[in-house]
Each structure stands twice: as structure tokens, then as C-alpha cells.
Amino acid sequence: MDFFSILIGRHTGPALRYFALFAPFLAAAALALSQRAFWEAAILALVS
């Protein structure tokens, strides 16, 4: 285990530890979806 997971595991429960592991991936997915929606709206605005 790396230092980050040890530090998180010492102060919080397992659920928060898993959340801290997956939070960057969830944030990246949300950012990608919002960017895609923005580009689709921009393309539709240009086409119409």
C-alpha cells in the first residue's frame, strides 16, 4: 500500500477509502461528459 492509502485508511473507514480511490475517475468522466455535451451544443449551433 502506498502512503496515500495508508494515510486515508488510518483516519477514515473503508467506504471513504474506496471513494477517494474512485473520485478522480468519476470527476474525469463527469468532465468528459460535460465537455462532450458542450461540443455537441456548439456543433448544433454552428450547423443550424
PDB file of N, CA, C, O and CB in Angstrom:
ATOM      1  N   MET A   1       0.846  -1.201   0.000  1.00  0.00           N
ATOM      2  CA  MET A   1       0.000   0.000   0.000  1.00  0.00           C
ATOM      3  C   MET A   1       0.878   1.247   0.000  1.00  0.00           C
ATOM      4  O   MET A   1       1.898   1.303   0.687  1.00  0.00           O
ATOM      5  CB  MET A   1      -0.955   0.008   1.229  1.00  0.00           C
ATOM      6  N   ASP A   2       0.475   2.223  -0.764  1.00  0.00           N
ATOM      7  CA  ASP A   2       1.251   3.455  -0.819  1.00  0.00           C
ATOM      8  C   ASP A   2       0.892   4.361   0.360  1.00  0.00           C
ATOM      9  O   ASP A   2      -0.029   4.072   1.125  1.00  0.00           O
ATOM     10  CB  ASP A   2       1.010   4.185  -2.154  1.00  0.00           C
ATOM     11  N   PHE A   3       1.618   5.435   0.488  1.00  0.00           N
ATOM     12  CA  PHE A   3       1.447   6.328   1.633  1.00  0.00           C
ATOM     13  C   PHE A   3       0.064   6.957   1.646  1.00  0.00           C
ATOM     14  O   PHE A   3      -0.519   7.164   2.710  1.00  0.00           O
ATOM     15  CB  PHE A   3       2.510   7.415   1.618  1.00  0.00           C
ATOM     16  N   PHE A   4      -0.467   7.264   0.450  1.00  0.00           N
ATOM     17  CA  PHE A   4      -1.761   7.942   0.370  1.00  0.00           C
ATOM     18  C   PHE A   4      -2.874   7.062   0.927  1.00  0.00           C
ATOM     19  O   PHE A   4      -3.708   7.528   1.704  1.00  0.00           O
ATOM     20  CB  PHE A   4      -2.073   8.332  -1.080  1.00  0.00           C
ATOM     21  N   SER A   5      -2.890   5.791   0.532  1.00  0.00           N
ATOM     22  CA  SER A   5      -3.953   4.907   1.011  1.00  0.00           C
ATOM     23  C   SER A   5      -3.786   4.598   2.496  1.00  0.00           C
ATOM     24  O   SER A   5      -4.773   4.422   3.211  1.00  0.00           O
ATOM     25  CB  SER A   5      -3.968   3.605   0.203  1.00  0.00           C
ATOM     26  N   ILE A   6      -2.544   4.531   2.960  1.00  0.00           N
ATOM     27  CA  ILE A   6      -2.327   4.316   4.393  1.00  0.00           C
ATOM     28  C   ILE A   6      -2.837   5.513   5.182  1.00  0.00           C
ATOM     29  O   ILE A   6      -3.491   5.357   6.213  1.00  0.00           O
ATOM     30  CB  ILE A   6      -0.828   4.072   4.693  1.00  0.00           C
ATOM     31  N   LEU A   7      -2.533   6.711   4.687  1.00  0.00           N
ATOM     32  CA  LEU A   7      -2.963   7.930   5.379  1.00  0.00           C
ATOM     33  C   LEU A   7      -4.481   8.011   5.416  1.00  0.00           C
ATOM     34  O   LEU A   7      -5.060   8.357   6.446  1.00  0.00           O
ATOM     35  CB  LEU A   7      -2.379   9.181   4.695  1.00  0.00           C
ATOM     36  N   ILE A   8      -5.128   7.695   4.297  1.00  0.00           N
ATOM     37  CA  ILE A   8      -6.588   7.756   4.249  1.00  0.00           C
ATOM     38  C   ILE A   8      -7.189   6.649   5.114  1.00  0.00           C
ATOM     39  O   ILE A   8      -8.144   6.889   5.852  1.00  0.00           O
ATOM     40  CB  ILE A   8      -7.092   7.636   2.791  1.00  0.00           C
ATOM     41  N   GLY A   9      -6.639   5.450   5.027  1.00  0.00           N
ATOM     42  CA  GLY A   9      -7.182   4.322   5.769  1.00  0.00           C
ATOM     43  C   GLY A   9      -7.062   4.488   7.274  1.00  0.00           C
ATOM     44  O   GLY A   9      -7.861   3.932   8.028  1.00  0.00           O
ATOM     45  N   ARG A  10      -6.071   5.246   7.716  1.00  0.00           N
ATOM     46  CA  ARG A  10      -5.875   5.410   9.152  1.00  0.00           C
ATOM     47  C   ARG A  10      -6.932   6.332   9.749  1.00  0.00           C
ATOM     48  O   ARG A  10      -7.320   6.153  10.903  1.00  0.00           O
ATOM     49  CB  ARG A  10      -4.478   5.957   9.440  1.00  0.00           C
ATOM     50  N   HIS A  11      -7.398   7.303   8.993  1.00  0.00           N
ATOM     51  CA  HIS A  11      -8.294   8.317   9.547  1.00  0.00           C
ATOM     52  C   HIS A  11      -9.752   8.101   9.173  1.00  0.00           C
ATOM     53  O   HIS A  11     -10.638   8.686   9.796  1.00  0.00           O
ATOM     54  CB  HIS A  11      -7.863   9.674   9.089  1.00  0.00           C
ATOM     55  N   THR A  12     -10.016   7.275   8.170  1.00  0.00           N
ATOM     56  CA  THR A  12     -11.390   7.100   7.722  1.00  0.00           C
ATOM     57  C   THR A  12     -11.691   5.623   7.553  1.00  0.00           C
ATOM     58  O   THR A  12     -10.808   4.775   7.680  1.00  0.00           O
ATOM     59  CB  THR A  12     -11.639   7.856   6.406  1.00  0.00           C
ATOM     60  N   GLY A  13     -12.949   5.328   7.265  1.00  0.00           N
ATOM     61  CA  GLY A  13     -13.364   3.955   7.059  1.00  0.00           C
ATOM     62  C   GLY A  13     -13.092   3.484   5.645  1.00  0.00           C
ATOM     63  O   GLY A  13     -12.646   4.261   4.801  1.00  0.00           O
ATOM     64  N   PRO A  14     -13.362   2.200   5.380  1.00  0.00           N
ATOM     65  CA  PRO A  14     -13.104   1.642   4.057  1.00  0.00           C
ATOM     66  C   PRO A  14     -13.923   2.303   2.960  1.00  0.00           C
ATOM     67  O   PRO A  14     -13.444   2.447   1.835  1.00  0.00           O
ATOM     68  CB  PRO A  14     -13.381   0.171   4.065  1.00  0.00           C
ATOM     69  N   ALA A  15     -15.156   2.709   3.272  1.00  0.00           N
ATOM     70  CA  ALA A  15     -16.007   3.311   2.241  1.00  0.00           C
ATOM     71  C   ALA A  15     -15.385   4.605   1.727  1.00  0.00           C
ATOM     72  O   ALA A  15     -15.351   4.846   0.520  1.00  0.00           O
ATOM     73  CB  ALA A  15     -17.424   3.582   2.792  1.00  0.00           C
ATOM     74  N   LEU A  16     -14.894   5.438   2.644  1.00  0.00           N
ATOM     75  CA  LEU A  16     -14.264   6.691   2.224  1.00  0.00           C
ATOM     76  C   LEU A  16     -12.954   6.424   1.497  1.00  0.00           C
ATOM     77  O   LEU A  16     -12.563   7.185   0.612  1.00  0.00           O
ATOM     78  CB  LEU A  16     -14.019   7.602   3.433  1.00  0.00           C
ATOM     79  N   ARG A  17     -12.271   5.335   1.872  1.00  0.00           N
ATOM     80  CA  ARG A  17     -11.034   4.990   1.182  1.00  0.00           C
ATOM     81  C   ARG A  17     -11.326   4.622  -0.273  1.00  0.00           C
ATOM     82  O   ARG A  17     -10.620   5.064  -1.180  1.00  0.00           O
ATOM     83  CB  ARG A  17     -10.317   3.827   1.900  1.00  0.00           C
ATOM     84  N   TYR A  18     -12.369   3.811  -0.495  1.00  0.00           N
ATOM     85  CA  TYR A  18     -12.727   3.458  -1.871  1.00  0.00           C
ATOM     86  C   TYR A  18     -13.213   4.688  -2.633  1.00  0.00           C
ATOM     87  O   TYR A  18     -12.918   4.842  -3.818  1.00  0.00           O
ATOM     88  CB  TYR A  18     -13.812   2.363  -1.884  1.00  0.00           C
ATOM     89  N   PHE A  19     -13.954   5.562  -1.957  1.00  0.00           N
ATOM     90  CA  PHE A  19     -14.418   6.783  -2.616  1.00  0.00           C
ATOM     91  C   PHE A  19     -13.229   7.640  -3.050  1.00  0.00           C
ATOM     92  O   PHE A  19     -13.235   8.207  -4.143  1.00  0.00           O
ATOM     93  CB  PHE A  19     -15.345   7.587  -1.679  1.00  0.00           C
ATOM     94  N   ALA A  20     -12.218   7.734  -2.200  1.00  0.00           N
ATOM     95  CA  ALA A  20     -11.037   8.525  -2.547  1.00  0.00           C
ATOM     96  C   ALA A  20     -10.293   7.907  -3.726  1.00  0.00           C
ATOM     97  O   ALA A  20      -9.668   8.620  -4.511  1.00  0.00           O
ATOM     98  CB  ALA A  20     -10.100   8.647  -1.338  1.00  0.00           C
ATOM     99  N   LEU A  21     -10.359   6.582  -3.851  1.00  0.00           N
ATOM    100  CA  LEU A  21      -9.710   5.935  -4.988  1.00  0.00           C
ATOM    101  C   LEU A  21     -10.460   6.217  -6.283  1.00  0.00           C
ATOM    102  O   LEU A  21      -9.841   6.453  -7.320  1.00  0.00           O
ATOM    103  CB  LEU A  21      -9.610   4.427  -4.758  1.00  0.00           C
ATOM    104  N   PHE A  22     -11.799   6.194  -6.231  1.00  0.00           N
ATOM    105  CA  PHE A  22     -12.587   6.311  -7.456  1.00  0.00           C
ATOM    106  C   PHE A  22     -12.988   7.747  -7.781  1.00  0.00           C
ATOM    107  O   PHE A  22     -13.436   8.018  -8.895  1.00  0.00           O
ATOM    108  CB  PHE A  22     -13.819   5.464  -7.344  1.00  0.00           C
ATOM    109  N   ALA A  23     -12.838   8.665  -6.840  1.00  0.00           N
ATOM    110  CA  ALA A  23     -13.259  10.046  -7.081  1.00  0.00           C
ATOM    111  C   ALA A  23     -12.567  10.685  -8.294  1.00  0.00           C
ATOM    112  O   ALA A  23     -13.240  11.357  -9.075  1.00  0.00           O
ATOM    113  CB  ALA A  23     -12.986  10.879  -5.848  1.00  0.00           C
ATOM    114  N   PRO A  24     -11.245  10.503  -8.485  1.00  0.00           N
ATOM    115  CA  PRO A  24     -10.630  11.113  -9.680  1.00  0.00           C
ATOM    116  C   PRO A  24     -11.211  10.580 -10.976  1.00  0.00           C
ATOM    117  O   PRO A  24     -11.378  11.335 -11.934  1.00  0.00           O
ATOM    118  CB  PRO A  24      -9.134  10.879  -9.673  1.00  0.00           C
ATOM    119  N   PHE A  25     -11.528   9.267 -11.023  1.00  0.00           N
ATOM    120  CA  PHE A  25     -12.109   8.701 -12.240  1.00  0.00           C
ATOM    121  C   PHE A  25     -13.513   9.245 -12.479  1.00  0.00           C
ATOM    122  O   PHE A  25     -13.885   9.534 -13.616  1.00  0.00           O
ATOM    123  CB  PHE A  25     -12.145   7.171 -12.155  1.00  0.00           C
ATOM    124  N   LEU A  26     -14.297   9.386 -11.397  1.00  0.00           N
ATOM    125  CA  LEU A  26     -15.648   9.942 -11.535  1.00  0.00           C
ATOM    126  C   LEU A  26     -15.582  11.394 -11.991  1.00  0.00           C
ATOM    127  O   LEU A  26     -16.376  11.820 -12.830  1.00  0.00           O
ATOM    128  CB  LEU A  26     -16.420   9.836 -10.203  1.00  0.00           C
ATOM    129  N   ALA A  27     -14.647  12.148 -11.446  1.00  0.00           N
ATOM    130  CA  ALA A  27     -14.510  13.548 -11.853  1.00  0.00           C
ATOM    131  C   ALA A  27     -14.090  13.649 -13.315  1.00  0.00           C
ATOM    132  O   ALA A  27     -14.585  14.507 -14.045  1.00  0.00           O
ATOM    133  CB  ALA A  27     -13.489  14.271 -10.959  1.00  0.00           C
ATOM    134  N   ALA A  28     -13.184  12.780 -13.743  1.00  0.00           N
ATOM    135  CA  ALA A  28     -12.748  12.802 -15.140  1.00  0.00           C
ATOM    136  C   ALA A  28     -13.896  12.429 -16.070  1.00  0.00           C
ATOM    137  O   ALA A  28     -14.043  13.019 -17.140  1.00  0.00           O
ATOM    138  CB  ALA A  28     -11.565  11.846 -15.351  1.00  0.00           C
ATOM    139  N   ALA A  29     -14.714  11.448 -15.668  1.00  0.00           N
ATOM    140  CA  ALA A  29     -15.849  11.047 -16.502  1.00  0.00           C
ATOM    141  C   ALA A  29     -16.878  12.170 -16.589  1.00  0.00           C
ATOM    142  O   ALA A  29     -17.414  12.438 -17.664  1.00  0.00           O
ATOM    143  CB  ALA A  29     -16.504   9.770 -15.945  1.00  0.00           C
ATOM    144  N   ALA A  30     -17.154  12.825 -15.465  1.00  0.00           N
ATOM    145  CA  ALA A  30     -18.118  13.928 -15.479  1.00  0.00           C
ATOM    146  C   ALA A  30     -17.598  15.076 -16.338  1.00  0.00           C
ATOM    147  O   ALA A  30     -18.363  15.700 -17.073  1.00  0.00           O
ATOM    148  CB  ALA A  30     -18.403  14.421 -14.043  1.00  0.00           C
ATOM    149  N   LEU A  31     -16.304  15.354 -16.247  1.00  0.00           N
ATOM    150  CA  LEU A  31     -15.720  16.417 -17.062  1.00  0.00           C
ATOM    151  C   LEU A  31     -15.802  16.069 -18.542  1.00  0.00           C
ATOM    152  O   LEU A  31     -16.119  16.930 -19.364  1.00  0.00           O
ATOM    153  CB  LEU A  31     -14.261  16.667 -16.657  1.00  0.00           C
ATOM    154  N   ALA A  32     -15.521  14.818 -18.890  1.00  0.00           N
ATOM    155  CA  ALA A  32     -15.581  14.400 -20.293  1.00  0.00           C
ATOM    156  C   ALA A  32     -17.010  14.496 -20.822  1.00  0.00           C
ATOM    157  O   ALA A  32     -17.227  14.925 -21.955  1.00  0.00           O
ATOM    158  CB  ALA A  32     -15.050  12.961 -20.454  1.00  0.00           C
ATOM    159  N   LEU A  33     -17.992  14.092 -19.996  1.00  0.00           N
ATOM    160  CA  LEU A  33     -19.387  14.157 -20.444  1.00  0.00           C
ATOM    161  C   LEU A  33     -19.830  15.602 -20.631  1.00  0.00           C
ATOM    162  O   LEU A  33     -20.514  15.919 -21.604  1.00  0.00           O
ATOM    163  CB  LEU A  33     -20.310  13.448 -19.440  1.00  0.00           C
ATOM    164  N   SER A  34     -19.447  16.479 -19.708  1.00  0.00           N
ATOM    165  CA  SER A  34     -19.853  17.878 -19.836  1.00  0.00           C
ATOM    166  C   SER A  34     -19.173  18.522 -21.043  1.00  0.00           C
ATOM    167  O   SER A  34     -19.783  19.334 -21.737  1.00  0.00           O
ATOM    168  CB  SER A  34     -19.516  18.662 -18.549  1.00  0.00           C
ATOM    169  N   GLN A  35     -17.912  18.162 -21.296  1.00  0.00           N
ATOM    170  CA  GLN A  35     -17.216  18.699 -22.466  1.00  0.00           C
ATOM    171  C   GLN A  35     -17.884  18.203 -23.743  1.00  0.00           C
ATOM    172  O   GLN A  35     -18.047  18.960 -24.700  1.00  0.00           O
ATOM    173  CB  GLN A  35     -15.721  18.299 -22.447  1.00  0.00           C
ATOM    174  N   ARG A  36     -18.274  16.916 -23.756  1.00  0.00           N
ATOM    175  CA  ARG A  36     -18.926  16.369 -24.941  1.00  0.00           C
ATOM    176  C   ARG A  36     -20.257  17.068 -25.186  1.00  0.00           C
ATOM    177  O   ARG A  36     -20.586  17.399 -26.326  1.00  0.00           O
ATOM    178  CB  ARG A  36     -19.137  14.855 -24.791  1.00  0.00           C
ATOM    179  N   ALA A  37     -21.022  17.293 -24.121  1.00  0.00           N
ATOM    180  CA  ALA A  37     -22.305  17.985 -24.277  1.00  0.00           C
ATOM    181  C   ALA A  37     -22.071  19.412 -24.784  1.00  0.00           C
ATOM    182  O   ALA A  37     -22.831  19.910 -25.615  1.00  0.00           O
ATOM    183  CB  ALA A  37     -23.084  18.007 -22.930  1.00  0.00           C
ATOM    184  N   PHE A  38     -21.033  20.057 -24.291  1.00  0.00           N
ATOM    185  CA  PHE A  38     -20.724  21.415 -24.740  1.00  0.00           C
ATOM    186  C   PHE A  38     -20.378  21.425 -26.224  1.00  0.00           C
ATOM    187  O   PHE A  38     -20.857  22.285 -26.964  1.00  0.00           O
ATOM    188  CB  PHE A  38     -19.563  22.004 -23.921  1.00  0.00           C
ATOM    189  N   TRP A  39     -19.546  20.471 -26.671  1.00  0.00           N
ATOM    190  CA  TRP A  39     -19.148  20.442 -28.080  1.00  0.00           C
ATOM    191  C   TRP A  39     -20.321  20.081 -28.977  1.00  0.00           C
ATOM    192  O   TRP A  39     -20.444  20.618 -30.078  1.00  0.00           O
ATOM    193  CB  TRP A  39     -18.006  19.450 -28.293  1.00  0.00           C
ATOM    194  N   GLU A  40     -21.197  19.167 -28.517  1.00  0.00           N
ATOM    195  CA  GLU A  40     -22.373  18.820 -29.320  1.00  0.00           C
ATOM    196  C   GLU A  40     -23.287  20.031 -29.483  1.00  0.00           C
ATOM    197  O   GLU A  40     -23.818  20.266 -30.568  1.00  0.00           O
ATOM    198  CB  GLU A  40     -23.146  17.653 -28.673  1.00  0.00           C
ATOM    199  N   ALA A  41     -23.473  20.800 -28.407  1.00  0.00           N
ATOM    200  CA  ALA A  41     -24.307  22.001 -28.495  1.00  0.00           C
ATOM    201  C   ALA A  41     -23.659  23.032 -29.418  1.00  0.00           C
ATOM    202  O   ALA A  41     -24.353  23.702 -30.182  1.00  0.00           O
ATOM    203  CB  ALA A  41     -24.537  22.607 -27.090  1.00  0.00           C
ATOM    204  N   ALA A  42     -22.335  23.163 -29.352  1.00  0.00           N
ATOM    205  CA  ALA A  42     -21.643  24.122 -30.215  1.00  0.00           C
ATOM    206  C   ALA A  42     -21.765  23.720 -31.679  1.00  0.00           C
ATOM    207  O   ALA A  42     -21.984  24.571 -32.542  1.00  0.00           O
ATOM    208  CB  ALA A  42     -20.162  24.232 -29.820  1.00  0.00           C
ATOM    209  N   ILE A  43     -21.624  22.418 -31.966  1.00  0.00           N
ATOM    210  CA  ILE A  43     -21.737  21.950 -33.353  1.00  0.00           C
ATOM    211  C   ILE A  43     -23.157  22.150 -33.866  1.00  0.00           C
ATOM    212  O   ILE A  43     -23.355  22.578 -35.003  1.00  0.00           O
ATOM    213  CB  ILE A  43     -21.336  20.462 -33.463  1.00  0.00           C
ATOM    214  N   LEU A  44     -24.145  21.840 -33.028  1.00  0.00           N
ATOM    215  CA  LEU A  44     -25.536  22.038 -33.441  1.00  0.00           C
ATOM    216  C   LEU A  44     -25.816  23.516 -33.688  1.00  0.00           C
ATOM    217  O   LEU A  44     -26.538  23.867 -34.621  1.00  0.00           O
ATOM    218  CB  LEU A  44     -26.502  21.485 -32.376  1.00  0.00           C
ATOM    219  N   ALA A  45     -25.248  24.377 -32.857  1.00  0.00           N
ATOM    220  CA  ALA A  45     -25.460  25.812 -33.050  1.00  0.00           C
ATOM    221  C   ALA A  45     -24.806  26.288 -34.346  1.00  0.00           C
ATOM    222  O   ALA A  45     -25.347  27.159 -35.027  1.00  0.00           O
ATOM    223  CB  ALA A  45     -24.903  26.603 -31.854  1.00  0.00           C
ATOM    224  N   LEU A  46     -23.660  25.730 -34.689  1.00  0.00           N
ATOM    225  CA  LEU A  46     -22.986  26.124 -35.930  1.00  0.00           C
ATOM    226  C   LEU A  46     -23.735  25.606 -37.155  1.00  0.00           C
ATOM    227  O   LEU A  46     -23.828  26.294 -38.171  1.00  0.00           O
ATOM    228  CB  LEU A  46     -21.542  25.604 -35.941  1.00  0.00           C
ATOM    229  N   VAL A  47     -24.269  24.387 -37.051  1.00  0.00           N
ATOM    230  CA  VAL A  47     -24.938  23.777 -38.206  1.00  0.00           C
ATOM    231  C   VAL A  47     -26.265  24.463 -38.481  1.00  0.00           C
ATOM    232  O   VAL A  47     -26.606  24.720 -39.636  1.00  0.00           O
ATOM    233  CB  VAL A  47     -25.160  22.275 -37.973  1.00  0.00           C
ATOM    234  N   SER A  48     -27.010  24.759 -37.435  1.00  0.00           N
ATOM    235  CA  SER A  48     -28.356  25.306 -37.631  1.00  0.00           C
ATOM    236  C   SER A  48     -28.327  26.774 -38.045  1.00  0.00           C
ATOM    237  O   SER A  48     -29.379  27.379 -38.248  1.00  0.00           O
ATOM    238  CB  SER A  48     -29.171  25.151 -36.356  1.00  0.00           C
TER     239      SER A  48
END
